[in-house]
Amino acid sequence: MSPGALALVSVLQYAEGLTDRQAAEQVRARIDWKFLLGLELDDPGFDFSVLSDFRARLIGHGLEEHVLDLVLARCSELGLLRAGGRQRTDSTHVLAAVRTLNRMEFVGETLRAALEALAAAAPAWLSPLVNADWAKRYGARIDSYRFPKGDNVRQEWAEQVGRDGFTILKAVYAPRAPAWLREVPAVRVLRRAWVEQYHRDGEGVRWREGKDLPPGRRRLSSPHDPDARYATKRGSGWCGYKAQTPTTQKVTSSSRSSRV
């Protein structure tokens, strides 16, 4: 296979989210791929390992951007890209590979994840702290749990989760508890989430509400990805990240350059 053909296969593979094995199978089986690659219909294609070798050689020789430079230079020659100009940036959304959770689901899943981590790391230590009711509440993923109906009942459920979480945190930070339990990632997420989501005072455990909650850019959105945040822009909401991307680019015939 020519380097150009393998580069095109890599672009198609990325566009369709395929593994190397799946991409090699598309080359053998799909007429549209064969047409793009200029192959005969009976062309047998290539072994999937060729793609990883191709990428390794590109990186090894520092040529990973060479094809893009050639394409940009050719487009500039054809007048498809203008020389000079300014580069502006705009923020776009990037989805996290996690399920978007409402607040009740979030606190329940956060505690469940911490309990699973502690059950694997220190089962004998955890066992005296939990009972059969905990197994009902946290035995399965929270997205499969059927929440009780009624605002008052739901609030009671959320506050019960809060009390359970504080029970675990109190035990973890007790003087006689193994110090390494505090470094378990799921426990650290639990501690931060409970500070953000609950009040605990002489009256007990209560939900934070409204302006008492941290702003969305600082508040955890998923126990499985502490960097993900819930954000909105132009009426769209998502759980993930914001990325700054260029909207225009200054291009010359021999190289790519930009200024912000």
Backbone bond lengths (Angstrom), bond angles and torsions (degrees), N, CA, C in turn:
res aa  C-N    CA-C-N  psi(-1)  N-CA   C-N-CA  omega(-1)  CA-C   N-CA-C  phi
1 M - - - 1.465 - - 1.529 109.73 -
2 S 1.322 116.39 139.75 1.460 120.54 177.87 1.524 109.56 -74.71
3 P 1.349 116.54 154.15 1.463 118.82 177.10 1.528 111.95 -58.54
4 G 1.331 118.00 -36.73 1.458 120.42 179.03 1.512 112.01 -62.79
5 A 1.340 116.60 -41.69 1.462 120.32 179.41 1.521 110.75 -66.23
6 L 1.326 116.22 -41.20 1.463 119.05 179.24 1.528 111.13 -66.90
7 A 1.336 117.06 -34.88 1.460 119.72 176.01 1.524 110.56 -63.95
8 L 1.338 117.15 -41.51 1.466 120.45 179.16 1.522 110.71 -66.71
9 V 1.326 116.92 -39.99 1.466 119.93 176.16 1.526 110.14 -60.39
10 S 1.332 117.49 -39.05 1.471 121.17 179.37 1.521 111.35 -64.20
11 V 1.339 116.90 -37.98 1.465 120.31 177.69 1.525 110.32 -66.14
12 L 1.346 116.94 -45.45 1.461 120.81 178.54 1.528 110.91 -62.82
13 Q 1.319 115.65 -40.25 1.470 120.71 178.42 1.522 110.83 -60.54
14 Y 1.329 116.85 -43.97 1.465 120.61 179.20 1.520 110.83 -66.02
15 A 1.334 117.05 -42.67 1.463 121.36 -177.02 1.521 111.94 -62.10
16 E 1.325 117.23 -32.79 1.459 120.88 -176.80 1.522 112.94 -103.98
17 G 1.341 117.28 1.51 1.465 120.69 175.77 1.518 113.32 64.86
18 L 1.332 117.57 46.73 1.464 121.95 -174.38 1.519 111.53 -104.70
19 T 1.326 115.90 153.16 1.458 121.32 170.45 1.524 108.50 -77.31
20 D 1.338 116.70 169.51 1.467 120.11 177.70 1.526 111.11 -59.79
21 R 1.305 116.35 -42.51 1.470 119.81 -179.01 1.534 110.74 -63.77
22 Q 1.351 116.30 -41.72 1.463 119.96 179.96 1.531 110.85 -67.45
23 A 1.336 116.90 -39.90 1.458 119.83 179.88 1.527 111.32 -63.58
24 A 1.337 117.37 -42.65 1.471 120.31 178.18 1.524 110.65 -62.96
25 E 1.330 117.35 -35.47 1.460 120.66 177.74 1.529 110.99 -67.01
26 Q 1.336 117.80 -37.19 1.466 120.66 177.45 1.524 111.07 -63.20
27 V 1.320 117.29 -38.31 1.463 121.04 177.81 1.522 110.31 -61.33
28 R 1.321 117.15 -38.87 1.467 120.68 -179.42 1.526 112.16 -74.89
29 A 1.346 117.84 -32.84 1.459 119.82 -165.71 1.526 115.29 -108.13
30 R 1.333 119.01 -25.72 1.467 119.82 -170.61 1.523 112.54 -99.13
31 I 1.313 115.63 129.44 1.460 121.06 -178.65 1.525 110.96 -66.97
32 D 1.353 117.44 -39.72 1.465 119.06 -177.81 1.524 111.45 -64.73
33 W 1.323 117.67 -37.36 1.464 120.10 175.99 1.525 110.58 -65.88
34 K 1.321 117.53 -43.12 1.462 120.45 179.15 1.532 110.65 -61.57
35 F 1.330 116.89 -38.85 1.453 120.89 179.12 1.527 110.75 -63.32
36 L 1.345 116.87 -46.12 1.459 120.75 179.28 1.530 111.87 -62.25
37 L 1.332 116.07 -35.65 1.467 120.98 -177.32 1.517 112.84 -87.69
38 G 1.345 117.74 -4.40 1.456 121.06 -179.37 1.516 113.39 68.67
39 L 1.333 117.41 34.48 1.464 122.03 -177.40 1.523 110.48 -100.30
40 E 1.331 116.08 153.32 1.458 121.20 172.54 1.525 109.48 -70.66
41 L 1.334 116.98 155.63 1.459 120.31 -177.24 1.524 112.94 -62.16
42 D 1.336 117.02 -29.02 1.467 119.72 -178.80 1.527 112.30 -95.81
43 D 1.344 117.38 13.65 1.471 119.76 179.12 1.530 109.20 -64.44
44 P 1.340 118.82 129.95 1.467 121.39 -175.79 1.526 114.36 -78.56
45 G 1.342 117.86 -6.81 1.457 119.14 -179.69 1.513 113.16 78.17
46 F 1.324 116.36 -146.35 1.457 120.80 -175.81 1.517 109.80 -149.71
47 D 1.329 116.29 164.93 1.459 121.08 177.62 1.523 109.67 -71.83
48 F 1.338 116.70 142.13 1.463 120.59 -174.98 1.522 113.22 -60.18
49 S 1.353 118.14 -24.80 1.467 121.02 -178.51 1.529 112.17 -66.46
50 V 1.344 117.12 -17.45 1.459 120.53 179.00 1.529 110.63 -61.57
51 L 1.339 117.39 -34.67 1.465 120.23 -177.75 1.525 112.19 -65.73
52 S 1.324 117.48 -43.91 1.467 119.06 179.11 1.531 110.68 -67.41
53 D 1.349 116.95 -36.65 1.471 119.82 176.29 1.525 110.85 -63.52
54 F 1.336 115.84 -40.28 1.465 120.89 179.88 1.527 110.46 -62.34
55 R 1.334 117.69 -45.98 1.461 120.89 179.51 1.526 111.24 -63.57
56 A 1.333 116.17 -41.03 1.467 120.13 -179.52 1.527 111.00 -63.13
57 R 1.330 117.03 -38.88 1.468 120.20 179.47 1.520 111.03 -69.02
58 L 1.330 116.76 -39.99 1.470 119.68 177.79 1.523 110.79 -58.78
59 I 1.341 115.78 -49.22 1.462 120.12 -178.21 1.522 110.97 -67.59
60 G 1.330 116.46 -39.71 1.448 120.64 -179.53 1.521 112.96 -60.67
61 H 1.331 117.32 -32.84 1.468 121.93 -179.36 1.528 112.47 -100.88
62 G 1.343 116.64 6.38 1.451 119.91 177.86 1.522 114.26 66.62
63 L 1.329 117.35 32.83 1.462 121.82 -175.00 1.525 112.88 -110.49
64 E 1.344 117.11 18.18 1.463 118.55 -173.73 1.530 113.13 -64.87
65 E 1.352 118.12 -23.26 1.462 120.41 178.33 1.525 112.28 -105.24
66 H 1.310 118.14 3.38 1.465 121.49 -174.51 1.521 111.53 -62.72
67 V 1.327 117.38 -44.88 1.463 120.26 -178.65 1.523 110.66 -62.52
68 L 1.340 116.26 -42.89 1.463 119.60 179.61 1.524 110.84 -63.18
69 D 1.336 117.34 -40.56 1.462 120.07 177.63 1.527 110.99 -60.22
70 L 1.340 116.75 -41.42 1.466 120.45 -179.99 1.525 111.17 -65.65
71 V 1.332 116.45 -41.27 1.465 120.01 179.50 1.521 110.83 -64.06
72 L 1.345 116.88 -45.08 1.456 120.47 179.44 1.523 111.62 -63.66
73 A 1.327 117.10 -40.06 1.456 120.17 178.60 1.523 111.05 -63.87
74 R 1.340 116.84 -42.23 1.466 120.70 179.36 1.528 110.89 -66.21
75 C 1.312 117.42 -40.98 1.467 120.54 178.32 1.521 110.66 -63.92
76 S 1.334 116.81 -36.46 1.459 120.54 177.71 1.517 110.78 -65.69
77 E 1.331 117.48 -41.53 1.459 121.59 177.66 1.521 112.00 -60.54
78 L 1.325 116.92 -35.94 1.462 122.02 -178.11 1.526 112.55 -83.53
79 G 1.322 116.33 -0.92 1.453 119.72 179.58 1.513 114.28 79.94
80 L 1.320 117.74 12.98 1.460 121.02 -179.85 1.520 112.07 -80.82
81 L 1.329 116.76 -19.68 1.458 122.05 175.80 1.516 108.35 -127.38
82 R 1.322 117.08 135.52 1.451 121.05 179.81 1.529 110.35 -88.84
83 A 1.317 115.01 141.38 1.461 119.79 176.01 1.512 109.45 -75.15
84 G 1.335 116.61 152.52 1.453 120.85 178.74 1.511 111.77 75.93
85 G 1.319 115.54 -166.11 1.457 120.35 179.65 1.513 112.03 97.81
86 R 1.319 114.71 175.21 1.458 120.79 -178.45 1.517 110.76 -107.55
87 Q 1.289 115.32 156.58 1.452 121.50 173.93 1.519 108.60 -107.68
88 R 1.327 117.13 121.90 1.453 122.40 174.46 1.526 108.53 -105.91
89 T 1.293 116.21 152.28 1.458 119.83 177.72 1.518 109.71 -117.22
90 D 1.304 114.89 153.24 1.456 121.55 177.25 1.518 107.18 -143.39
91 S 1.326 116.45 151.13 1.455 119.59 179.48 1.520 109.44 -91.00
92 T 1.298 115.71 133.99 1.461 120.81 176.82 1.513 108.61 -124.52
93 H 1.320 116.31 161.33 1.461 119.22 -175.66 1.519 110.65 -88.71
94 V 1.320 114.93 145.38 1.456 123.22 174.92 1.525 106.91 -126.52
95 L 1.316 117.07 119.82 1.453 120.59 -176.80 1.522 110.75 -76.39
96 A 1.315 116.29 137.26 1.465 120.76 171.93 1.532 109.40 -80.00
97 A 1.307 116.20 151.26 1.465 120.70 -179.77 1.525 110.21 -83.61
98 V 1.316 115.15 54.06 1.466 122.05 179.72 1.521 107.98 -139.27
99 R 1.317 115.48 160.50 1.460 120.52 178.12 1.529 109.45 -80.45
100 T 1.344 116.58 137.11 1.456 120.28 175.61 1.530 109.44 -72.24
101 L 1.331 116.52 127.13 1.460 122.08 -174.57 1.522 110.40 -116.56
102 N 1.355 116.67 142.98 1.447 118.20 168.37 1.533 108.27 -79.39
103 R 1.322 117.37 177.25 1.468 119.63 -172.40 1.523 112.23 -62.87
104 M 1.325 117.99 -41.90 1.457 120.39 179.82 1.521 110.79 -63.43
105 E 1.326 116.25 -44.34 1.461 119.43 177.92 1.519 110.94 -63.83
106 F 1.328 115.99 -38.70 1.455 119.79 -178.02 1.524 112.50 -62.29
107 V 1.345 117.32 -49.98 1.467 118.48 -178.00 1.528 110.88 -67.14
108 G 1.340 116.81 -37.95 1.458 119.04 179.05 1.515 112.27 -65.22
109 E 1.339 116.52 -43.16 1.465 120.18 -179.56 1.527 111.20 -70.65
110 T 1.334 117.08 -33.45 1.467 120.11 177.79 1.520 111.15 -63.84
111 L 1.331 116.96 -45.19 1.460 119.99 178.82 1.530 110.47 -68.18
112 R 1.326 117.39 -40.96 1.467 119.81 179.09 1.529 111.05 -60.35
113 A 1.338 117.36 -42.33 1.460 121.06 179.72 1.530 110.95 -64.17
114 A 1.341 116.68 -39.36 1.466 119.73 178.20 1.521 111.09 -66.58
115 L 1.328 117.55 -40.64 1.460 120.79 178.88 1.526 111.20 -64.11
116 E 1.330 116.80 -40.20 1.465 119.61 177.77 1.522 111.00 -62.65
117 A 1.335 116.69 -42.83 1.456 120.26 179.75 1.529 110.99 -64.31
118 L 1.319 117.56 -42.20 1.461 120.83 179.67 1.524 111.67 -70.51
119 A 1.331 116.87 -34.62 1.465 119.87 177.87 1.520 111.26 -63.98
120 A 1.330 116.16 -32.89 1.467 119.54 178.24 1.525 111.70 -80.47
121 A 1.345 116.98 -35.34 1.458 120.28 -174.60 1.530 113.16 -86.70
122 A 1.334 117.38 -37.00 1.476 120.56 -175.57 1.522 110.03 -145.64
123 P 1.319 118.99 66.88 1.466 120.79 -175.87 1.525 113.65 -61.41
124 A 1.322 117.59 -39.75 1.470 119.82 -179.31 1.522 111.02 -66.36
125 W 1.319 117.34 -35.62 1.464 120.97 179.24 1.527 110.65 -69.92
126 L 1.340 117.88 -38.46 1.462 121.87 -175.35 1.523 112.94 -76.69
127 S 1.315 117.00 -33.35 1.462 121.24 -170.23 1.531 114.10 -52.36
128 P 1.329 121.50 -44.68 1.474 119.82 -178.53 1.523 113.78 -67.50
129 L 1.327 119.10 -15.38 1.453 121.93 -175.28 1.521 113.84 -86.34
130 V 1.330 117.56 -19.34 1.465 120.75 -173.00 1.525 109.89 -115.04
131 N 1.338 114.96 162.26 1.461 120.63 178.19 1.524 109.21 -141.13
132 A 1.318 116.77 -170.52 1.462 121.53 -175.60 1.520 112.11 -64.05
133 D 1.330 118.03 -34.13 1.465 120.21 178.90 1.520 111.27 -63.96
134 W 1.316 116.29 -35.67 1.468 119.19 177.58 1.526 110.50 -64.21
135 A 1.319 116.69 -38.46 1.470 120.03 179.45 1.521 110.95 -62.52
136 K 1.339 117.02 -36.34 1.465 120.24 177.82 1.526 111.04 -67.54
137 R 1.334 116.47 -40.35 1.468 119.51 -175.88 1.520 112.46 -78.17
138 Y 1.342 116.97 -35.72 1.464 119.18 -170.30 1.529 113.29 -124.06
139 G 1.330 117.13 12.89 1.464 118.92 -177.50 1.506 113.60 -73.05
140 A 1.331 118.11 -25.68 1.468 122.44 -179.98 1.520 108.52 -124.93
141 R 1.321 115.56 164.58 1.460 120.05 177.49 1.532 109.57 -56.75
142 I 1.318 115.61 142.47 1.456 120.55 -174.05 1.524 111.68 -66.16
143 D 1.344 118.87 -26.39 1.464 119.29 -179.62 1.524 111.63 -70.45
144 S 1.326 118.09 -10.88 1.462 120.68 175.28 1.536 111.80 -101.08
145 Y 1.336 115.99 2.45 1.465 121.42 -177.35 1.525 109.46 -86.76
146 R 1.326 117.50 138.28 1.463 122.15 176.68 1.520 108.51 -94.85
147 F 1.327 115.40 108.30 1.456 120.08 -176.13 1.530 110.79 -71.44
148 P 1.329 117.01 148.97 1.466 120.07 177.59 1.527 110.60 -65.48
149 K 1.326 117.28 153.69 1.455 122.35 179.58 1.522 110.12 -90.46
150 G 1.354 113.98 151.35 1.455 119.02 -179.85 1.510 111.31 99.69
151 D 1.337 116.56 132.02 1.463 120.80 -176.44 1.523 112.16 -62.46
152 N 1.325 117.10 -41.18 1.463 119.64 -178.27 1.526 111.69 -65.79
153 V 1.334 115.51 -41.31 1.463 119.52 -179.60 1.518 110.05 -67.66
154 R 1.321 117.33 -39.08 1.461 120.78 178.60 1.529 111.27 -65.44
155 Q 1.319 116.28 -39.44 1.454 119.13 177.88 1.520 110.71 -64.92
156 E 1.318 116.76 -40.08 1.463 120.02 176.55 1.522 110.71 -61.37
157 W 1.352 115.93 -40.32 1.471 119.48 178.91 1.530 110.16 -62.69
158 A 1.337 116.82 -45.64 1.460 120.96 -178.96 1.524 110.96 -63.31
159 E 1.329 116.60 -39.51 1.459 119.03 179.34 1.525 111.65 -70.74
160 Q 1.351 116.83 -31.32 1.467 119.41 174.64 1.529 110.31 -65.52
161 V 1.332 116.58 -40.86 1.467 120.23 175.38 1.521 109.88 -60.81
162 G 1.332 116.10 -40.35 1.458 119.46 177.67 1.519 112.14 -61.23
163 R 1.325 117.46 -44.27 1.476 120.47 179.12 1.522 110.59 -64.00
164 D 1.329 116.68 -40.66 1.473 120.00 178.59 1.527 110.39 -62.22
165 G 1.341 115.30 -43.20 1.459 118.65 179.49 1.509 112.53 -62.56
166 F 1.342 117.36 -41.52 1.462 120.13 178.24 1.529 111.14 -67.24
167 T 1.335 117.86 -30.25 1.464 120.69 175.25 1.523 110.51 -60.99
168 I 1.345 115.68 -44.52 1.467 120.11 179.07 1.519 110.77 -66.41
169 L 1.327 117.14 -45.18 1.461 120.04 -178.14 1.525 111.53 -64.73
170 K 1.326 117.14 -38.97 1.470 119.98 178.08 1.523 110.16 -62.46
171 A 1.331 116.62 -40.99 1.468 119.87 179.86 1.524 111.11 -69.21
172 V 1.331 116.91 -39.44 1.466 120.45 -179.73 1.522 111.02 -63.65
173 Y 1.337 116.31 -39.38 1.462 119.93 -176.30 1.529 112.57 -94.92
174 A 1.317 117.85 10.98 1.463 120.88 174.99 1.534 109.64 -67.25
175 P 1.334 117.99 147.97 1.474 120.72 -176.38 1.528 113.69 -56.17
176 R 1.340 117.00 -34.32 1.466 119.35 -176.49 1.529 113.59 -89.05
177 A 1.316 117.48 -4.18 1.467 120.00 179.92 1.530 109.83 -73.94
178 P 1.334 117.92 146.57 1.471 119.76 176.36 1.522 110.56 -57.17
179 A 1.309 116.77 129.76 1.469 120.64 -175.41 1.522 112.11 -63.12
180 W 1.327 117.19 -29.61 1.468 119.57 -175.99 1.528 112.47 -68.68
181 L 1.361 117.76 -18.03 1.462 119.52 177.45 1.533 111.27 -61.61
182 R 1.321 116.87 -30.25 1.464 120.54 -178.08 1.531 111.86 -71.15
183 E 1.337 115.79 -16.67 1.460 119.52 -178.70 1.522 112.75 -95.55
184 V 1.325 117.64 -2.42 1.465 119.81 175.88 1.530 108.26 -62.37
185 P 1.342 119.39 124.83 1.473 120.29 -175.04 1.515 114.10 -53.51
186 A 1.331 118.38 -41.46 1.462 120.47 -178.29 1.519 111.23 -66.89
187 V 1.327 117.76 -30.87 1.466 121.22 177.51 1.523 110.26 -71.90
188 R 1.319 116.91 -38.12 1.463 120.41 178.07 1.524 110.66 -65.33
189 V 1.330 116.44 -38.79 1.463 120.19 176.38 1.530 109.93 -65.23
190 L 1.336 116.42 -42.05 1.466 120.80 178.51 1.524 110.73 -58.65
191 R 1.294 117.52 -45.98 1.474 120.75 -178.52 1.524 110.85 -61.25
192 R 1.322 116.86 -45.62 1.473 119.58 -179.59 1.527 111.10 -66.60
193 A 1.336 116.58 -42.63 1.464 119.69 -179.20 1.519 111.66 -62.47
194 W 1.343 117.93 -38.02 1.467 119.97 -178.64 1.529 111.31 -71.03
195 V 1.324 117.20 -31.67 1.471 119.57 174.13 1.528 110.10 -65.07
196 E 1.326 116.41 -38.66 1.467 120.63 -177.75 1.531 112.83 -75.64
197 Q 1.337 117.66 -32.93 1.456 121.10 -168.98 1.528 114.60 -101.19
198 Y 1.346 118.74 -20.95 1.468 120.56 -171.34 1.528 112.58 -130.76
199 H 1.328 113.45 153.78 1.462 123.44 164.49 1.524 107.72 -105.83
200 R 1.313 116.86 144.38 1.468 120.41 170.54 1.521 107.89 -136.26
201 D 1.317 115.73 120.50 1.467 120.86 -179.13 1.520 109.07 -146.32
202 G 1.296 117.34 -161.60 1.460 120.88 -178.60 1.518 113.47 -64.42
203 E 1.329 117.42 -19.69 1.460 121.08 179.14 1.522 113.00 -89.44
204 G 1.326 117.29 -4.72 1.456 120.51 179.06 1.513 112.11 114.57
205 V 1.332 115.32 -153.86 1.468 122.44 -177.36 1.525 108.68 -105.04
206 R 1.348 116.33 129.55 1.460 120.65 -178.46 1.524 110.23 -136.20
207 W 1.351 114.30 148.77 1.472 121.03 173.07 1.530 109.99 -60.90
208 R 1.312 116.39 143.87 1.459 119.80 162.47 1.526 107.84 -79.38
209 E 1.298 117.30 146.05 1.459 121.51 -178.39 1.513 111.21 -133.60
210 G 1.326 115.84 147.81 1.458 122.88 171.17 1.514 113.68 53.98
211 K 1.333 115.60 -125.53 1.463 121.26 -176.24 1.524 112.63 -69.30
212 D 1.322 117.54 -9.40 1.460 120.48 178.06 1.530 111.59 -76.84
213 L 1.345 116.84 -13.23 1.464 121.91 177.20 1.526 109.78 -83.52
214 P 1.330 117.64 148.27 1.465 119.32 173.80 1.526 109.81 -63.48
215 P 1.333 118.58 155.15 1.466 120.16 177.05 1.521 111.31 -63.09
216 G 1.330 115.70 154.88 1.461 120.40 -175.36 1.513 113.81 -57.52
217 R 1.348 117.76 -32.56 1.471 119.97 -177.94 1.518 112.46 -68.57
218 R 1.349 117.07 -14.65 1.461 120.87 -179.87 1.525 112.67 -111.52
219 R 1.325 117.86 -15.63 1.463 120.87 -172.01 1.525 111.52 -88.90
220 L 1.325 116.32 137.26 1.461 121.34 176.42 1.525 110.16 -61.20
221 S 1.339 115.69 142.67 1.465 121.22 177.88 1.518 112.69 -115.15
222 S 1.336 116.91 -19.91 1.461 120.63 -178.94 1.519 109.58 -148.49
223 P 1.331 118.05 135.62 1.467 119.43 176.33 1.523 112.58 -71.74
224 H 1.327 117.05 -15.05 1.458 121.26 -176.53 1.527 112.94 -94.79
225 D 1.341 117.67 -10.79 1.460 121.94 176.92 1.531 107.65 -145.28
226 P 1.337 117.13 90.00 1.472 119.86 -175.46 1.523 113.87 -63.62
227 D 1.342 118.60 -14.90 1.461 120.92 -179.72 1.523 112.57 -87.34
228 A 1.330 117.89 -16.34 1.465 121.09 -178.12 1.524 110.35 -72.64
229 R 1.330 116.14 143.44 1.465 122.21 177.83 1.530 108.87 -134.50
230 Y 1.322 115.25 153.19 1.463 118.99 173.40 1.517 108.03 -88.10
231 A 1.338 116.28 130.60 1.458 120.89 -177.57 1.514 109.65 -140.37
232 T 1.316 115.36 160.29 1.461 121.46 176.85 1.522 108.63 -132.13
233 K 1.323 114.52 149.92 1.463 120.78 175.44 1.516 108.55 -158.28
234 R 1.315 116.06 126.03 1.465 122.36 178.88 1.529 111.80 52.00
235 G 1.320 115.68 42.08 1.455 120.02 176.16 1.512 115.33 84.31
236 S 1.334 118.41 -4.55 1.465 121.53 178.97 1.524 109.75 -103.27
237 G 1.317 116.33 138.42 1.458 120.94 177.24 1.507 110.91 -119.69
238 W 1.319 117.26 147.05 1.463 120.69 179.94 1.524 109.80 -156.22
239 C 1.311 114.67 158.50 1.467 122.14 174.89 1.519 107.27 -105.37
240 G 1.331 116.87 115.49 1.461 119.71 -177.74 1.505 111.37 165.39
241 Y 1.330 115.89 -122.77 1.450 120.82 -171.22 1.529 109.05 -141.81
242 K 1.323 115.71 168.78 1.461 121.87 170.06 1.520 107.84 -116.46
243 A 1.319 115.88 134.77 1.457 120.80 -179.86 1.523 109.42 -120.10
244 Q 1.320 117.06 136.44 1.452 121.83 175.75 1.520 108.75 -85.65
245 T 1.324 116.87 122.01 1.463 121.42 -177.26 1.513 109.92 -127.44
246 P 1.348 118.11 145.70 1.459 120.86 178.29 1.518 110.51 -73.02
247 T 1.327 117.09 141.39 1.458 121.41 177.09 1.520 111.84 -103.75
248 T 1.333 118.33 -21.02 1.464 122.05 172.33 1.508 107.60 -138.14
249 Q 1.324 117.12 160.67 1.450 119.75 -174.60 1.515 110.72 -142.00
250 K 1.310 116.47 139.18 1.452 121.97 173.39 1.515 108.41 -86.66
251 V 1.329 118.10 125.25 1.457 121.98 -174.72 1.508 109.21 -131.02
252 T 1.322 116.78 135.53 1.461 121.86 171.91 1.515 107.09 -111.09
253 S 1.313 116.40 173.10 1.471 119.66 -177.02 1.507 113.13 -72.99
254 S 1.352 117.17 -18.62 1.453 117.79 -176.31 1.508 114.57 -114.28
255 S 1.349 118.33 -16.03 1.461 119.00 -178.04 1.502 109.21 -156.58
256 R 1.329 115.19 170.72 1.450 121.46 177.25 1.514 108.70 -109.11
257 S 1.318 117.29 133.44 1.464 120.85 177.01 1.506 108.20 -145.94
258 S 1.317 116.34 161.47 1.463 120.07 -177.89 1.500 109.30 -155.73
259 R 1.313 114.68 159.78 1.467 119.45 170.86 1.527 107.45 -138.68
260 V 1.315 116.86 141.81 1.452 122.71 -176.92 1.525 107.87 -102.28
